[in-house]
Amino acid sequence: MNEFYCYSTTLMHFLKANGLRYKYVKRHKRTGNRMWVFERTGELSTLLDEYDARKAAAKAEGRIS
């Protein structure tokens, strides 16, 4: 089973807003931080590329640092 571990709340909300649902939530063994586990699919890869492009554009425009 191929899984994607998402440690970003912002990314998790982006993925959910675009129709993906995480499989489960767990805590990272070493850090104790929460992570959302998604099934790795073509749709997930496409959305991750879109998220990265939007984030880069926002940085280039100075909207985020």
C-alpha positions as CSV (number, residue, x, y, z in Angstrom):
1,M,0.0,0.0,0.0
2,N,1.4,3.3,-1.0
3,E,0.6,6.2,1.3
4,F,1.3,9.9,1.5
5,Y,2.0,11.4,4.9
6,C,0.8,15.0,5.1
7,Y,2.2,17.1,8.0
8,S,0.7,20.4,6.8
9,T,-2.7,21.5,8.0
10,T,-2.9,23.9,5.1
11,L,-2.1,21.2,2.6
12,M,-4.6,18.8,4.2
13,H,-7.4,21.4,3.9
14,F,-6.4,22.1,0.3
15,L,-6.6,18.4,-0.5
16,K,-10.0,18.0,1.3
17,A,-11.4,21.1,-0.5
18,N,-10.5,19.4,-3.8
19,G,-12.4,16.2,-3.0
20,L,-9.8,14.0,-1.4
21,R,-10.3,12.4,2.0
22,Y,-7.6,11.1,4.2
23,K,-7.6,7.5,5.3
24,Y,-6.7,8.2,8.9
25,V,-4.9,10.5,11.3
26,K,-2.0,9.5,13.5
27,R,0.8,10.9,15.5
28,H,4.4,10.9,14.3
29,K,6.4,8.5,16.6
30,R,9.3,10.8,17.2
31,T,7.8,14.3,17.2
32,G,4.3,13.6,18.3
33,N,2.9,15.9,15.6
34,R,-0.3,15.0,13.9
35,M,-0.3,13.7,10.3
36,W,-2.9,12.9,7.8
37,V,-2.5,9.8,5.7
38,F,-3.8,9.9,2.1
39,E,-3.7,7.1,-0.5
40,R,-1.1,7.9,-3.1
41,T,-3.0,8.3,-6.4
42,G,-2.7,10.1,-9.7
43,E,-5.3,12.6,-8.5
44,L,-3.2,13.2,-5.3
45,S,-0.1,13.8,-7.5
46,T,-1.9,16.3,-9.6
47,L,-3.2,18.2,-6.6
48,L,0.2,18.3,-5.0
49,D,1.7,19.8,-8.2
50,E,-1.1,22.4,-8.2
51,Y,-0.5,23.2,-4.5
52,D,3.2,23.6,-5.1
53,A,2.6,25.9,-8.1
54,R,0.1,28.1,-6.2
55,K,2.5,28.3,-3.3
56,A,5.4,29.3,-5.6
57,A,3.3,32.0,-7.3
58,A,2.2,33.4,-3.9
59,K,5.8,33.6,-2.8
60,A,6.8,35.3,-6.1
61,E,4.1,37.8,-5.6
62,G,5.1,38.5,-2.0
63,R,1.8,37.3,-0.6
64,I,3.6,34.7,1.6
65,S,7.2,34.5,2.8
